[in-house]
Amino acid sequence: MTTEPGGPADRKPVSDEARSAFTPPHGVERPQPLEDKHPTSEFAVPPGLSTEPPPGPEKSAFELPPGLTPAEGVPFVELAGDANWQDRMRTMLRMPAAERPVTEPAQRPEEPALVVPRVLDLTLRIGELLLTSGEGAEDVEAAMFAITRSYGLDRCEPTVTFTLLSITYQPSLVDAPLTANRTVRRRGSDYTRLAAVHRLITDITAPDHEVSLEEAYRRLAEIRRNRHPYPGWVLTLAAGVLAGAASVLLGGDAAVFLVAAVGAMLGDRLAWLCSARGLPEFYQFVVAAMPPAAMGVALSLLHAGLRPSAVITGGLFALIPGRALVAAVHDGLTGFYITASARLLEVGYLFIGIVIGVLTVLYGGVQISATLNPEGALSPVHRPVVQTLAAMLLCLTFAVLLQQERGTVLIAALNGGVAWVVYASIADTAGGSPVVATAVAAGLVGLFGQLMSRYWSTSSLLYVTAAIGPLLPGSATYFGLLAIAQNQMDKGISSLAKAAALAFAIAIGVNLGAELARLFLRTPGVVRAGRGAAKRTRGF
């Protein structure tokens, strides 16, 4: 009997153990599947449960359900309308976005959907004016945040860098965000305009003032169109008097005062001419630094018995970018490192321009046999009354150069005079460290400036920037860069290190004084269990 290949005879007998694990043993009935008894999916809605949303007004996705407490607790924050808007908005910015309380807007637009782009544009334009005037990045963000919240835009995030301002508004988590940017191309020093912008922001954020968008745009346009309070010839005269006062602080007499003033005024006029021709600011500083150095060379050739180093250093004092230096360190202390780095780089370029202008003239003086030693250290001169008056005169002319309002010029001069007395008492009379003396004097300047800004509801720069004029490290920076250019590296690095320490002492002192004013002087309407600040790396 033959069978075909693959037939039953060729197959291996099936073993009793060779059965599937899913096959029930003999005599056990196969169970019925659950789907037969429950023919619904496990994702189906149980009977009696409705999927329709409960009736009522639609709520934001950012709001917590009623009765639900976050794991970290509910922050105790109260922001009243009569508080200083700078402190209120700075407190809000230093809080996480999820913990910021929702406040009632001071201004109520009629159609929010159509108003949002205009509010963002107004905010950017005001922020641009503040940034170009020298305000710190944190203060600019606080101002932008205050404007948007006053017009009912709660979920806005401003971002400020050295040349770009950006703001983003997102109505809710399900809506697309709206972002607007504005580029900062030109910078200027007009503190009268800065004070007017602060008054506008104060009126916008005040609940008892109704400032519509049209009114805000009109006032902003008037601020931009307003002429400077001082004409050009007054600014040139102020630059000369500032240089003369600085030369007296460094030990000069009346003749040195006049020579330094003439050199500074010539440099200022040359810089104005270069600016009108469209030259970059770097070359303007190069040209402006040449006349004071030329005056020093002329005194050396005439053997007049004056101090050429005092003339040169005093003449260059009006060119030192102290405002940008303090703003750079302030931004670094508050966590805006990109803006701080850009501002420090700008300061470095301007200092290099000063040194190039001076060295060019000094090289020409050496060729005509001028015996000049500008890198020599200035001998200390102790004339308390004369130097105090010179310091106040320096601050007054510095305030004029910053285009401050006439009512704030004398206050800034008095603040600078007090700062110089404190510095001289510690550094000269008590024989203390110049760095420590500078930090203490700058701290008092920052504290006084913050108190005045709170009282008048304006920017503290009006009372701080000009008052730090006598404390600026003009001679140390100039001699350090000049020594390095003459291949005296050890001496140059030592002098630059001293200048850097003095500059950081000024900026840290000003910032610390302002922070102490905010920390210990309680602002009405701002109550919080602990003062929130930025928690960053904590050292790791």
C-alpha positions in Angstrom: 0.0 0.0 0.0 1.5 3.2 -1.1 0.7 6.7 0.2 1.3 10.1 -1.2 4.1 12.2 0.2 2.7 14.4 3.0 -0.2 12.1 3.7 -1.3 10.9 7.1 1.2 8.1 7.2 4.1 10.5 6.8 3.0 12.8 9.6 4.4 12.6 13.2 1.9 11.5 15.8 0.5 14.3 17.8 1.6 14.1 21.5 -0.7 14.5 24.4 1.3 17.5 25.7 1.4 19.3 22.3 -1.6 21.6 22.6 -1.9 25.3 22.8 -1.9 27.1 26.1 -5.2 28.7 25.1 -6.9 25.4 24.4 -8.9 24.1 27.4 -8.3 20.5 28.6 -10.6 17.6 27.6 -13.9 17.9 29.4 -13.6 21.6 30.3 -16.0 23.9 28.4 -14.5 26.9 26.6 -15.5 30.1 28.3 -17.4 32.7 26.4 -15.6 36.0 25.6 -16.5 39.1 27.7 -17.5 41.0 24.6 -20.5 38.7 24.3 -21.7 39.6 27.7 -20.6 43.3 27.6 -20.7 44.4 24.0 -19.3 47.9 24.7 -15.8 49.4 24.7 -14.0 50.1 27.9 -13.7 53.7 26.7 -17.4 54.1 26.4 -19.2 56.6 28.7 -21.1 54.9 31.4 -24.9 55.2 31.4 -26.1 58.3 33.1 -22.9 60.4 32.7 -23.3 63.4 30.4 -20.4 64.6 28.2 -21.8 68.1 27.7 -19.8 70.9 29.5 -21.6 72.4 32.5 -23.5 75.6 31.7 -21.9 78.9 32.7 -19.3 81.5 31.5 -16.2 80.2 29.8 -13.1 80.2 32.0 -9.5 80.6 31.2 -7.2 77.6 30.9 -4.8 79.4 33.3 -7.2 79.5 36.2 -7.3 76.8 38.9 -10.5 74.9 39.6 -12.5 76.1 42.6 -11.2 74.6 45.9 -7.9 73.4 44.4 -4.7 74.5 46.1 -1.4 74.2 44.3 1.2 72.0 45.9 3.5 75.0 46.6 0.7 76.9 48.2 -1.1 80.1 47.2 1.3 83.2 47.1 0.2 86.0 49.3 0.5 89.0 47.0 -1.4 92.2 47.1 -0.9 94.9 44.5 -2.7 98.1 45.2 -3.2 100.9 42.7 -1.6 103.6 45.0 1.8 101.8 45.1 4.8 102.7 43.0 4.3 101.1 39.6 8.1 100.3 39.3 8.0 98.2 42.5 4.7 96.5 41.6 5.8 95.5 38.2 9.3 94.5 39.3 7.6 92.2 41.9 5.4 90.7 39.2 8.3 90.1 36.8 10.4 88.3 39.5 7.5 85.9 40.2 6.8 82.8 38.1 4.1 83.3 35.5 1.7 80.8 37.2 1.8 82.8 40.5 1.1 86.3 39.2 -2.2 87.6 40.5 -4.8 88.9 38.0 -5.4 92.6 38.6 -8.1 94.9 37.3 -6.9 96.9 34.3 -6.6 100.7 34.9 -7.7 101.4 31.4 -10.7 99.6 29.8 -10.6 99.5 26.0 -13.9 99.1 24.1 -12.9 96.3 21.7 -10.0 94.2 23.1 -9.5 92.1 19.9 -8.9 95.3 17.8 -6.9 97.1 20.5 -4.2 94.4 21.2 -1.9 95.3 18.3 -2.0 99.0 19.1 -1.3 98.3 22.8 1.7 96.2 21.9 2.9 98.9 19.5 2.6 101.6 22.1 4.4 99.5 24.6 7.3 98.9 22.3 7.6 102.6 21.4 7.7 103.6 25.1 10.2 100.8 25.9 12.4 102.1 23.1 12.6 105.6 24.5 13.4 104.2 28.0 16.2 101.9 26.6 17.8 104.6 24.5 17.9 106.9 27.5 20.0 104.5 29.5 17.4 102.7 31.6 18.3 99.2 32.8 16.8 96.2 31.0 14.8 95.2 34.1 13.3 98.7 34.5 12.3 98.7 30.8 10.6 95.3 31.1 8.8 96.5 34.2 7.5 99.6 32.3 6.4 97.5 29.3 4.7 95.0 31.6 2.9 97.8 33.5 1.5 99.3 30.2 0.1 96.0 28.9 -1.6 95.1 32.2 -3.1 98.6 32.5 -4.9 98.0 29.2 -6.1 94.6 30.1 -3.5 92.3 28.6 -2.5 90.1 31.5 -0.6 87.3 29.8 2.2 89.3 28.2 5.9 88.6 28.3 8.3 91.4 27.4 11.9 90.7 26.4 14.6 93.4 26.3 18.1 93.1 24.7 20.6 95.8 23.7 19.2 96.4 20.2 15.9 94.5 20.2 12.6 94.8 22.1 10.0 92.1 21.9 6.7 91.4 23.5 4.4 88.4 23.3 0.7 88.2 24.1 -1.2 84.9 24.4 -4.9 85.2 25.4 -5.1 81.5 26.6 -3.3 78.2 26.1 -5.5 77.3 23.1 -5.0 80.6 21.3 -2.0 81.4 19.1 0.4 84.0 20.6 0.9 87.4 19.0 4.5 88.7 19.0 5.7 92.2 18.1 9.3 93.4 17.8 11.1 96.8 17.5 14.7 97.4 16.7 16.7 100.1 18.6 19.0 101.8 16.1 19.8 105.2 17.7 20.7 106.2 21.2 20.7 109.6 22.9 20.9 111.2 26.3 17.8 113.3 27.0 16.6 112.9 30.6 13.9 115.5 30.1 12.3 113.2 27.6 12.9 110.3 30.1 11.1 112.1 32.9 8.1 112.9 30.5 7.9 109.2 29.6 7.8 108.2 33.2 5.0 110.6 33.9 3.1 109.1 31.0 3.5 105.6 32.4 2.4 106.8 35.8 -0.8 108.2 34.4 -1.5 105.1 32.4 -1.0 102.8 35.4 -3.0 105.0 37.8 -6.6 103.9 38.3 -7.8 107.5 38.9 -6.5 108.6 35.4 -8.2 107.6 32.2 -5.7 107.6 29.4 -7.1 106.2 26.2 -4.8 104.8 23.5 -5.3 107.9 21.3 -4.4 110.2 24.2 -1.3 108.0 25.0 -0.2 108.2 21.3 -0.7 111.9 21.3 1.4 112.5 24.4 4.1 110.1 23.1 4.3 112.1 19.9 4.6 115.3 21.8 7.4 113.8 23.9 9.3 112.9 20.7 8.8 116.3 19.0 9.8 118.3 22.0 13.1 120.2 21.6 16.0 119.7 24.0 15.9 122.1 26.9 19.5 123.4 26.3 20.9 124.7 22.9 24.1 123.4 21.4 26.3 126.2 22.6 25.2 125.6 26.2 26.2 121.9 25.9 29.6 122.9 24.5 30.1 125.3 27.4 29.0 122.7 29.9 31.5 120.2 28.5 34.3 122.7 28.9 33.3 123.6 32.5 33.0 119.8 33.3 36.6 119.3 32.1 37.9 122.2 34.1 36.2 121.0 37.2 37.7 117.6 36.8 41.2 119.0 36.3 40.7 120.9 39.7 39.7 117.6 41.4 43.0 116.2 40.1 45.1 119.0 41.5 44.9 121.8 38.9 44.6 125.5 39.5 42.7 128.2 37.7 45.0 128.2 34.6 44.7 124.5 34.3 40.9 124.9 34.5 40.8 127.3 31.6 43.2 125.3 29.4 41.3 122.0 30.0 38.0 123.8 29.4 39.2 125.2 26.0 40.5 121.8 25.0 37.2 120.0 25.9 35.1 122.6 24.0 37.2 122.3 20.9 36.9 118.5 21.1 33.1 118.8 21.6 32.7 121.0 18.5 34.8 118.6 16.4 32.7 115.7 17.5 29.5 117.6 16.6 31.0 118.3 13.1 31.8 114.6 12.7 28.3 113.6 13.8 26.7 115.9 11.3 28.8 114.2 8.6 27.5 110.8 9.6 30.7 109.3 11.1 30.2 106.5 13.7 30.5 107.3 17.3 33.9 105.6 17.6 35.5 108.1 15.3 33.7 111.0 17.1 35.5 109.9 20.3 38.8 109.7 18.5 38.5 113.2 17.2 37.1 114.6 20.5 40.1 113.3 22.4 42.7 115.0 20.3 42.3 118.7 21.4 42.9 118.1 25.1 46.0 116.1 24.3 47.1 118.9 22.0 46.7 121.4 24.9 48.9 119.2 27.0 51.6 119.1 24.3 51.4 122.9 23.9 51.9 123.5 27.7 54.9 121.2 27.6 56.4 123.1 24.7 55.8 126.5 26.3 57.2 125.4 29.7 54.4 127.3 31.4 54.9 125.4 34.7 51.4 123.9 34.5 50.5 120.2 34.8 49.9 118.7 31.3 48.7 115.4 32.8 45.9 117.2 34.7 44.9 119.1 31.5 44.8 115.9 29.4 42.9 113.8 32.0 40.5 116.7 32.9 39.8 117.3 29.3 39.0 113.7 28.7 36.7 113.4 31.7 33.7 114.6 29.7 34.2 111.8 27.3 34.1 108.9 29.8 30.9 106.8 29.2 30.0 106.5 32.8 26.3 106.1 32.1 26.8 103.1 29.9 29.3 101.6 32.3 26.9 101.7 35.3 24.0 100.5 33.1 26.1 97.5 31.9 27.0 96.4 35.4 23.5 96.9 36.6 22.1 94.7 33.8 24.7 92.0 34.7 23.7 92.1 38.4 20.0 91.7 37.5 20.5 88.8 35.2 20.5 90.4 31.8 23.8 89.1 30.7 23.5 89.6 26.9 22.6 93.3 27.3 25.3 93.7 29.9 28.0 92.2 27.6 26.9 94.3 24.7 27.1 97.5 26.8 30.5 96.6 28.2 31.7 96.0 24.6 30.4 99.4 23.7 32.3 101.0 26.6 35.5 99.2 25.6 35.3 100.5 22.0 34.7 104.1 23.2 37.7 103.9 25.6 39.9 102.5 22.8 38.8 105.5 20.6 39.9 107.9 23.4 43.3 106.3 23.7 43.8 106.3 19.9 43.1 110.0 19.7 45.4 110.8 22.6 48.3 108.6 21.3 48.1 110.1 17.9 48.6 113.6 19.2 51.3 112.5 21.7 53.3 110.8 18.9 53.3 114.1 17.0 54.4 115.9 20.1 57.3 113.5 20.6 58.4 114.2 17.0 58.7 117.9 17.7 60.7 117.3 20.9 57.9 117.8 23.5 59.0 116.6 26.9 55.7 115.1 28.0 55.0 112.5 30.6 51.2 112.0 30.6 51.4 108.5 32.1 52.9 109.9 35.4 50.7 109.5 38.5 49.1 112.7 39.7 50.3 113.8 43.1 47.5 114.1 45.7 46.3 117.5 46.6 44.1 118.1 49.7 41.8 121.1 49.2 38.5 120.0 50.7 36.4 123.1 50.1 37.7 123.8 46.6 37.5 120.1 45.6 33.9 119.8 47.0 32.8 122.9 45.0 34.5 121.5 41.9 32.7 118.1 42.4 29.4 119.9 42.6 30.2 122.0 39.5 31.1 118.8 37.7 27.8 117.1 38.6 25.9 120.2 37.6 27.4 120.4 34.1 27.1 116.7 33.7 23.4 117.0 34.4 23.2 119.7 31.7 25.0 117.4 29.2 22.4 114.8 30.0 19.6 117.3 29.1 18.0 117.1 32.5 15.1 119.3 33.6 16.2 122.5 35.4 14.5 121.4 38.6 16.6 118.3 39.0 20.0 119.8 38.1 20.7 121.3 41.6 19.5 118.2 43.4 21.9 116.0 41.3 24.7 118.5 42.1 24.0 118.3 45.8 23.9 114.5 45.7 27.3 114.5 43.9 28.8 116.9 46.4 27.8 114.6 49.3 29.2 111.6 47.5 32.5 113.3 47.0 32.7 114.3 50.7 32.0 110.7 51.7 34.6 109.4 49.3 37.3 111.9 50.4 36.6 111.3 54.1 37.2 107.5 53.7 40.0 107.5 51.1 42.0 110.7 52.0 41.2 111.6 55.6 40.9 108.1 57.0 43.4 106.5 54.6 41.0 103.8 53.5 40.8 101.8 50.3 39.7 103.9 47.3 37.5 101.0 46.1 35.7 100.8 49.4 35.3 104.5 49.6 33.9 104.5 46.0 31.4 101.7 46.8 30.1 103.5 50.0 29.8 106.9 48.2 28.0 105.2 45.2 25.7 103.3 47.6 24.6 106.6 49.2 24.0 108.0 45.7 21.8 105.1 44.7 19.9 105.2 48.0 19.2 108.9 47.6 18.3 108.6 44.0 15.8 105.8 44.7 14.2 107.8 47.5 13.8 110.8 45.2 12.4 108.7 42.4 9.8 107.3 44.8 8.8 110.7 46.0 8.5 112.3 42.6 7.4 109.1 40.8 10.1 109.3 38.1 13.3 107.6 37.1 16.2 107.4 39.6 18.7 108.1 36.7 17.9 111.8 37.1 19.5 111.9 40.5 22.1 109.1 40.1 23.9 109.4 36.7 25.2 112.9 37.1 26.0 112.4 40.8 28.5 109.6 40.2 30.6 111.9 37.9 33.3 112.7 40.5 33.7 109.0 41.3 34.4 107.8 37.7 37.8 106.2 37.2 39.0 108.6 34.5 42.7 108.9 35.3 43.2 105.2 36.2 41.6 104.0 32.9 43.4 106.6 30.8 46.9 105.9 32.3 46.3 102.1 32.1 45.5 102.0 28.4 48.2 104.5 27.7 50.8 102.4 29.5 49.8 99.3 27.6 50.0 101.2 24.3 53.6 102.2 25.3 54.5 98.5 26.0 54.5 98.9 29.8 52.3 95.9 30.4 52.7 95.4 34.1 51.9 99.0 34.9 49.1 99.2 32.4 47.4 96.0 33.7 47.7 97.2 37.3 46.1 100.5 36.5 43.3 98.9 34.4 42.6 96.5 37.2 42.2 99.4 39.6 39.9 101.2 37.1 37.8 98.1 36.7 37.5 97.7 40.4 36.5 101.3 40.8 33.9 101.0 38.0 32.4 97.8 39.5 32.4 99.5 42.9 30.4 102.4 41.5 27.8 100.2 39.7 27.4 97.7 42.6 27.1 100.5 45.1 24.4 102.3 43.1 22.5 99.1 42.6 22.8 98.0 46.2 21.6 101.4 47.5 18.5 101.2 45.3 17.8 97.6 46.4 18.2 98.5 50.0 15.6 101.3 49.5 13.2 98.8 48.0 13.9 96.2 50.7 13.6 98.1 53.9 11.2 100.9 52.9 7.8 99.3 52.6 5.8 100.4 49.6 2.0 100.8 50.4 0.0 98.1 48.7 2.9 95.6 48.1 2.7 92.8 50.7 4.4 89.5 50.2 5.5 86.7 52.4 9.2 87.0 51.5 10.6 89.0 48.6 10.8 87.0 45.5 13.9 87.2 43.4 15.4 85.2 40.5 16.5 81.7 41.5 19.1 80.8 39.1 22.0 78.4 39.2 22.8 78.7 43.0 26.4 78.1 42.1 26.1 74.8 40.2 
